[in-house]
């Protein structure tokens, strides 16, 4: 245990000593006592001596209580703390949330981000980032394991995508070239969002939310972007909010998205699938992971119990002493 404001102790002791010295001097300077004849007969009485002894004991208790109260309050003010050094662990998994914000997704993006937020609650220790794209891609926030920050950013994204509170600032930078919903370019940008590998190998996953409704000429086709992902050992897990296909009438866009995702050893789900969140989280966490040690963190925790407990005890003793002395 240590005292954070240890310098308060010598200052407090000096102040207490000054007060005691001043009181002592005032006692010495009080007027002389008035002599009383034959007072020794009274003071010699056993009952008188017993009363004086009791009075002195309670005065001593009162004095000790005052000193203990002053010392414990001073110790509490000096803030006793317990120092501890911890080395947090991180999992070697990186996840980039990749969101298509094109016009065809406008009615479903809020629901997609809500699914992203639910997914994040199932992770612990993984680094998570968010990139949005239409004709060009923009990184909303980089890979981080600060889950409070991630939750806050996703909450802001939900508000920005809500039709009643829509914020067009959220889409800045996503319309920089002709075309719309350039899925291949968006996925390629998300794959490139992972930092170069160094040291321990990390598991990498992209959770791609798009309806695969291409409207323009991308630099990369979806198949080419999936090839980049596979080459970089990135698994793509696709969420399609507009999968209208059936066994008799398959949705071509959905089929193409599913083929691209599964070619990377990833998976494909319709957004409304009840198993989507749980299954994607399971597949991401099933990838091999090793625990990596982060930077050491030193923490201080307050330990006020002892001085405050002594202060309470001294108050009780002082109260009892005052009551007894006044009897």
N, C-alpha and C positions, 0 to 999 in steps of 0.2 A: 504494500500500500504506500502511496506517496501523497504529498500535499501539493496541489496545483499552485496555490497562492501561499507558499511557505513563508514568504517574507512578512505576512501578516502576524505571524507568531511573535517575533522579537518586538514588533511595534506594539502589539497588544500587551505583552508582558511588561514593557516599559510603561505603558499607560496605566496598567493596574498598579505597578509599583509606585508610580507618582501619586495616584489616588490614595493608596494606603499610607504613604509618607505624609501626605497633607492631613489626613484624618488623625494620624498619630501626633502631629505637631499641634493640632487644634486641641487634642485631649490634654497634652502637656501644658498648654497655655490657659486652661480653664481656671477660674478663680479658686482660691484656697478653700478647703473644706471648713465648715463651722464646727468647732470642738463641742462635744457633748459629754457631760460628766457621767462617769460610771457606765459608759457604753459597753465596757468589757463584760459586765454582768449579762447584758443581752446577747452579745456575740458568743459568750461561752455556753449558752444554752444548747443542748444537743439538737433540739428541733430547729433552732436557727441555723446551726451548722449544716444540718441535713438540707434545709431549704436553699442555703447558699451553694452547696455542692450540686444540687439539682439545677439551680439557675446557671451555674458555670458550665455544666455539661451541655445544657441546651443552647447556651451562647456559643459554645465551641461547635456544636452541630450546625448552628446558624451560620457561623463564620466559614466553616468547611463547605457548607452548601453554597454560599455566595462565591467562594473561590472556585468550587467545582463548576458552578453555573457559568462563571466568566470564562473559565478554561475551555469548557465544552462548546460554548458559543463561539469562542475564538477559533477552536479547532474546526468547527463546522464552516465558519467563514473562510478558513484556509482551503476548503474544499478537498477533503480526502478522496482520492480516486484510485482505482485499480487499473493498471496498464496491462494491456495484452496485445500480442502481435499474432495475427492470423495470416495464413497464406491461402486465399480463396482458390478454388478449383474451377476450371472451365472444361466443358466438353468440346472435343475437336469436331463439332458439327457446325456448318455455316448454312443458313437458310435465307434466301432472297425471295421476298414476296413480290411478284411481278404482275402488275395490274394494267390491263387494257382500259383506257379511259376514252375510247372513241365514242362517236355518237350512238352506235348500235348497243353500247353497254350502259348508256346513261340511266336507264331505268333499273339497272341491276347492280351497279357498282357499289351502292350503299350496302346492299345485302352481302356482296362479296367481301367488303372490308369487315363487316360484322363477323363473317366466317373466319377471316384472317385473325381477328381479335380473339375469337374462341380457340383457334389453333394455337395462338401464342400462349394461352393459359395452360396448355398441355406440355409446353417445353420448359426445361430448367437447365441452364448452363449453356445452351446453344446461343450462337450469335445470330441475330436477325436483322435484315435490312429490308427496305421498301423502295422499289423503282416503279414509276408509272410511265406509260407510253401511249402515243397515238401515231403520228408520223415520225416523231423523234422521242427518245427516252430521257427521263429526268430522274435523278436519284433523290428521293424524298429524305431518306436518312440512311447512312451507311451501316454496315454490320456492327452490331453492338449487343452486349449482354445486359444492358441496363433496361430491365423489363418495365420499370416504371416509366421511363422515357418512351419506350416502344408503345406502351398502352396509351400514353398521352397523345402521341403522334397519330395513332390509329383513331383515337376519339376525334381529333381535329379533322382527320380525313373523312370520317363519317359525316360530320357537320358540313364539310365542304361539298360533299357529294349529295347531300339531302336536297330535294327539290325546293323545300321551303327556305333553307338557309344556305343555298348554293353559293360557293365562293369561286369565282373564275381565276383568282390568283393561284389557286391550287394547281391549275392546268398550265401555268406559265412554262414555256419551253417545250411543250409537247406538240406544237404545230409549226415547226420551223422549216419544213420542206413540204412540197405538194404531196397529196395523198392522205389517206386516213386508215387507221387500224392496220399498220404495217407490222403484222404479227411476227414475221421472221426477224425483222430488225429489232423489235422490242425484246424478243427472247435472246437474240445475240447480245444485246446491250446488258441484259440481266446476267448472262453467263460471263460476260467480261467484267461484271461488277465484283467478282471474287478477287481478292488480292493474290499476287503470285505466291505459290507454295514455298515455304521455307521451314526447315526443321521438321516437326511432326506433321505427317500427312493428315489433312482434314477432310471429313465427309462433307460433300456439297450438294445442296438440293435447291431447285427453283420451284416455287409453287406458282404456276402460271394461270391467271384467271383471264380468259378471253373466249369469245364466241367464234373466233377464227373466220370472221367476215371481212376478208381482205378488200380494200378499196384504194388501190394504187399500185405502184411498181416499187417493191422493196429492193434493197441491196441484197438481202438474204431471203430466200424462200424459207418457209417453216421447216421443210425437210433439211435444208442446209444448216439452219440454226440448230436443229436437233442434232445434226452431225457434229457441230462445234461443241455442243454440250456433252455428247458422248465422248468425244476426244479429250475433253477436259475433265472427264469423270464426274460430270454433273448430272444428277438424276432430275428429270422434269416430271412434276406431278401437276396435271392439268385439271382445272375447274371450269366447266362450261355452264354459264347461267342460262344459255339459250339453246339447249339440246332438245330439238323437237322431233328427233328421229324415232323410228319404231322398227320392229323386225321386218315389216313389209315395205316400209318406206324409209330407208336409212338416210340420215342427215349427212350429206357429203362433207360439209364443213366440220361437223363433229367427228366423223370417221377419220378425216385427215389429222385433226388435232390428237385423237386417240393414238393413231399410228405413230405420230411424231413423239408423243410422250412415252409410249411403251418401248420405242426403239432405244431409249436411254436407260432402260431398266426402271422407268418410272411408272406412273399410273394415270388413269383418266377417270373422272367422275363428273356427272351432272351436278350442278350446284345444289339442287334440291335433294340429292341422295342423302338419306339418313346416315349412311356409313362413311360419308366423305371425310368429315373432320377426324373422326376416330381412326379411320384407316390410313389417312395421310400421315397423321402423327405417329402411328405405329410403324409405318414404312420408313419414315425419317429416322426414328429412334432405333430401328432394327439395323441401321447401317453401323459398321464398326466404329467404336468410339474409344478414345483413350483420354484419361483425365490429365489436363495440363495445369501446371501451377502458375497462377497469376502473380502479380506483384504483391509483396508483403504489405499488409495494412495494419497500422497501429491504432488501437482504439482505447479510449479512456471511459471507464464507467464509474459514476459517482457512488461513493460508499458512505452515506451520511448516517447510517443506523447507529453506530456506536456513539459519536458525539451528541447526537440528538437524544438518544436514550439516556445518556448521562445527564443531559440538561433537564430532561423530564424528572429524573430521579432527584436531582439537586433542588428542583422547584418543590417537590414533595417534601424533602427534608427541611427546606427553608420555611415552608408553610407550617409544618409541625413545630419547628423551633419558635417561630413568632407566637404561635398559639400558646405554647407552654410558658414562654417568658412572660406573657401578659396576664397569665392566671394569678 
